[in-house]
Amino acid sequence: MPPAPALTGAVVEPGVAPDGDREPARPVAVVPAHGRARYATLDGLRFVAAALVVAYHFTAYGSAAWGEPASAHFPALHRVTAFGAFGVDLFFVISGFVILMSAWGRDVVGFAASRVGRIFPAYWVAVLATGTLLLALWPQGKKVSGDGVALNLTMLQTAFGVGNVDGVYWTLWAELRFYVLVAVLLAVGMTTLRLYAVVLLWPAVAAICATQGLQGIGTLLIAPQASFFAGGMALYLVARDRRSFVAWAALACNVLVATTVGARPTTRAVAAATGVDAGRLGGALVVAACFAAVAVAVLTPLRRVHLAWLTTLGLLTYPLYLLHEYWGWWIVAHVRGRTPDAVALALAVAAALGAAWAVHRWVERPWGPRLRRRVEGELRRAVLRDRDDARRQSDPA
């Protein structure tokens, strides 16, 4: 997801990094009152979210890869893994926390460069890999076009009415709009008071726009997912100041909105795709569990956990999420009937994990930091040129 401001009286913890880069672990003191902490437990939780989505797609979702509904192959398991679709809601809550942590103390240029370097290298590889699969190797998997694959490289395809090469990319469109909103907040000045206003009012304003005919504004404000992002932001404010009544109230309000309204789209989608209907209460409980899991990870002593394997899992999360769906289904489609279902599933999961590791090792690690530095350098030079031009224009001599 420029250097951070100095931390006073606190030592940064290892784990989830604002930029997604792994840094050497340092001794732990306390969660800093200012600056960006690192929470190793969130790495593991991010991987859990991705694993839930993988399980949903491979054993519950109605893909044609199995030749018939997945429920026919996993009649008992799919009733559990159907709830894996809520992994995306967990992602959104984690993102609200981590992105605000990443933005804190940065300017717009630093934040924008960090996000570009974090999300695009793996995404470009995933789009090209999945596009190649569907265009050349497995066209029956999904109908895509070369133009569509090319436009998907911008991550703006939804804005132009072009379908996603891979269905999971819809969440990236939501994340991208969230980054823009955070960048706007940085541009006007990110203060605690303004953050209180945002996390309290944003979901309500977005919902009003979406329901009162202002669909364009509702889309910009990410109406369906606003309470998840804002709830994650509120959790970060609570982590910074546990005595803040306003932060706790904002968290409570967003949890209430997310469990009563925000859970409905996922609940309905799961019922339509898998036949498993959790009902309003079931969906609300799962969403509440998502918030509770993040709260436990960042507000309890677990935030100080130092486990290298959690960091490793966290590093694999993003490429695993991007690549697993169609490549996994392609493997299933080619081995089903010749191997037991459990073996076909294991092969698909192993391939997805292997691809995730390869992309992280040979794409994200070498190219993410380079892209971030290049973008930041270009943007900062542009800012300086604009300032020089403005100074010359204002100078009467």
N, C-alpha and C positions, 0 to 999 in steps of 0.2 A: 504495500500500500504504500544544502546549507546546514550546518551543524545545529544541533539542538541547543537550547539555552542551558547554561550550567545548572547542575543540580546541587542544591545546598543541603548538606546533612543527610544525604541519601545515596545509596549505591544502586545502580541499575541492575535489575534481575534478568537472567537469561530466559530465552523462550521466544515468544512471538515478537518480532521486530517490526517497527513501523514500516520499514521498507522491505520486509520479507527476507533480509539478509541475515545469515547466521554470524554472530559475533562471539568472541570468547566469553565464557562465563566469568562473572566477577563475584566477589563475596557479596552476600546479601545483608543489607541493613533493614531498611523499612521501605514501604511503598512511598515514593517521594510525594511531597505536597505540591511540588511543581515539576514540570518536565514530563518526560515520557518514561514510564516503567515498562518492563518486559515481563510477560506472564507466561511461564512455560506451560502451565496447565491449559491455557487457551490453545496452544498448539495441538495438544491431544484432543481437545474438544472440537477443533476444526476438522481434524481427521475423522472423528466420530460422525460429524455432520456429513462429510463426503461419503463415508462408508454406508450411512443410512440411505443416501441417494443411490449409491451403486446397488445396494441390496434391493431397493425398490425397483430399479430399472431391470435388473436381471431376473428377479423372482416374482414380481407382482404386477408390473406394468404390462399392458396388452401389446407387446411387441410381436411381430410376425416371425421373429428369429426362431422361436421354438416350434413354429408350424401350427400352433394352437395357443390359446390363452396360457400364460405362465401359470395360472392357478391350477391348470390340469396337471402340470408337472410338479408343482409344490403346493398341494391342496391345503396343508396345514401351515406351512411356513409363510405363504403369501398373506395370510391373515395378520401376521405380525409385521412383515416387511412392507406391507402396504403403507404403514405409518412412516416409513422412511422418507416419504415425500415431504414430511415436515422438516427434514434436514435443511431445506432451503430457508425455512423460517429461522432455524437456529443460526444459519450463516448470516442472515440479516442482523440479528441481535448482536452477534460477535462483531460484525462489520461496524455497527454503530459505535461500539466501544473502541475498537482498534483504530478506526479512521479518525475519530476525534482525538485519541491519544497521539496519532501520527501528526495531526494538524497542529496540535497545541505548541505554540512557540515558533511556528514556521510562518513564512510569508507565502503568498500565493504561488510564486515561482517555485520555491522549494517543495511545496506540497504537490503542485502539478507534476513536477519532474519526478518526484518519488512515486507517484501513481503510475505514470507512463512507464517508468522502468520496471515497476512491479508487475503490471498486468499484461502488457502487450507482447513481450517476447514469447512467452509460452502460448499465448492466445493465437498469435500468427502461425506458429507451428501447428497448433491444434486445428485451426481452420484449414490450412493447406493439407494436412494429413487426412482429416476426415473428408474434405472435399475431393481429394484424390481417390479415396476409398469409394465414395458414392458415385463419382463420375466414371471411374475406370475399372474398379475391381468388383464392386457390388452395387450396380445401379438399381437393383430391385430393393435395396435397403431403404432408399428414399430418393425421390426425384429432386435433383438440384441442377442448377445451370452454372456454367463457368462465370457468367456475369454475377450471379448471386454469390458465388464463392468469393469473387474479387471484392464485392461490396461488403461482404461480411468481415473482411480484413480491417475495415474502419471501425467496427463495433457500433456503427450507427445505422445498420441495416433496418432496424425496426422503425426508425424515424422516416425512412424512405419507403416504407411499406413492403420491404423485401423480407422474405422468410429467413429464419436462422438455419444455417447449415446443420447445426446440432441443436436440438430443442433446449438443452441446458443453457444456451447463451442468453435466454430471456432474462436470467438473473443478472447477467453482466450489464444489460441495458438499465436495469434498476440501480445497480451499483454505480454506473457511470453518471446517472442523474444525481445520485447522492453525492458523489465527488464534486459535481458542479455546485450543488447547494452549499457544501462545506467551503469551497473556494470563494463563493460569493460572501459567505460569512467572514472569511479571512480578509477579503478585500475591504469590507466595511469596518472591520475590527472585531476580533473575537474576544469578547469579555464574558465573565461569568454571568452577568446580568442578562446579556443578550442570549447566551446559551439557555438560561432558564426560560426565557420567552420562546425560544425556538422549540425546545423539547416539549413545552406545555401547549403551544398554539399550533405548531406545524401540522400534526395529524388532523386536528379539527378543521383548520382552514382547508387542507387538502381534501378532506371528505366533503365539506360544504361545496367546494368548487366542482367536485366530481358529480355530486348529486343535483346540482342546480344548473346544469347545462353548460358549465364552464369546463368542458372536458379537456381542452388544451392545457389550461392551468393545472387541472387535476393531474394530468399526465406529467407535467414538469415537476410537480410536487410529490410524485410517486405515491399517490393516494392509497393504493392497496397495501403498500409495505411501509408507509410512513411511521406507524406506531412501533414497528420492529426496530427500524433504524433509530428513531427518537428514544425508544426504551433502552437501547444499547448505549446511546449517548448519556442518558440519565444515569445509567449504571456507572459510567466513567466519572460523572460529577459526584456521585455518592462515594466512589472509591477515593476521590480527591479530598472530600470533606464529608465524613460520615455524620457530622452533627447538623448538616444542612437539611432543615425541614423541607425547603423548596425542592431540593434534589430528590429526596425520598418521595415527596408528593408527585413530582413529575414522573418518577419511575412507576408509582402505583397507578397513575392515570393511564400511562401507556400500556402497562400490563393489562389493565381492565379493557382498554379499547382493542388490544391485540387478541385477547382471549374471547371477547364477545363478537367482534366484527372481523378482525384481521384473520382469524382462523377459518372463516367460512369458505374463502376461495379454495384453499388447500383441501379442506374437508370434502367439498363438492367434487373437486378434481379427482381425489382418491376414489370416491364412490363411483364416479363415471368410468374411471380407467380400470378399476380392480373389482368392483362390486362390493367392496368392504366399506360399509357406512358407519363411521364413528359417531355420527350424530353431533349436535352442537356441543353437548357436554364432553364427549370424547375429544373432539378437536380442541376445545378450550383447555382441557387438562394437558394435552400434549404441548400446546403452545406455552402454557404456564410452566411446564417442565423445562422448556427451552430457556426461558428467562431464569428459572431457578438454577439450571446447570451453569449458566454464565456467571450468575451471582456467586455461586459456590466457588467458581474458579478464580474470581477476582476479589472477593470480599472476605475470604476465610484464609487460614494459614496455608491452604493449598496454593495460594499465589506465590509462595516461596519455594515450591517444589523444584528441584534441579534434577531432571532426568534427561539424558542426552537422547534417548530413543523417542521421547515426546517431541523434542525439537525436530528430529528426523521425520517423524510422521507428519508434523506440521508443514515441513518443507515439501512433502509430496502431495499435499492436499489439493492445491490449485491445479497442477497438471493432471492429477487423477480425475478431478471433477470434469475437466475439459475434454479428456480423451476417452473415458471409459465406455460411453454409451454405444456408439455405432461400431467401434472396433470390437468391443465385447460381444455385441450381438452378431457381428460377422463371424466370429469364432464359433459361437453357439450354433449358428445356422449351418456351419460346415462340419461340425462334429456330432450334432444331435442325431440320435438314432444309431450311431456307431459306437457310442460310449454311454455309460450311465449318466443320468441327468446331473448327478453330483460332480462327476468328472468334468462334464462340459462347463458347469458353473465354475469349478475350480480353475479350469484353463482360462476362462474369460477374465476372472478376477486376477489371476497371476499375470496375464498379458497386460491388463490395465495398470497394475502396479509396476510392472517392468517398464512400460512406456512412460509412466509418471516419473520414475527414477531417471530414465534416460533424458527426458526433457529437462528435469531439474539440473542434472549433472552437466549436460552439454549445451543447454540453452539459457536457463535462468541464471545459473551461477556466473558464467562468463559474460553474458550479454546484458543482463538486467542492470548491473551497476554501470556498465559503459553507456547504455542508452540513457540512464538517469543523468549521468554527468554531462553527456552531450546535450541533452534537452535543457538542462539547467544552465549550462554555459551559454547556449544560444539565446535563451530567454533573458538572462541577465544582461547580456550584451545589447539586446534589443531595448531593454529598459534604460540602460545608460545612454544609448543613442537617442531615445525619445526625450530623455531629460536634457541632453545637450542641445537638441533641436529646439526644445521649448525655451531653454535659456537664451539661445541666440536670437530667437524671435522676440523675446521680451526685452532684449538689450537694445536700446535705441541707437547705440553706436554701430 
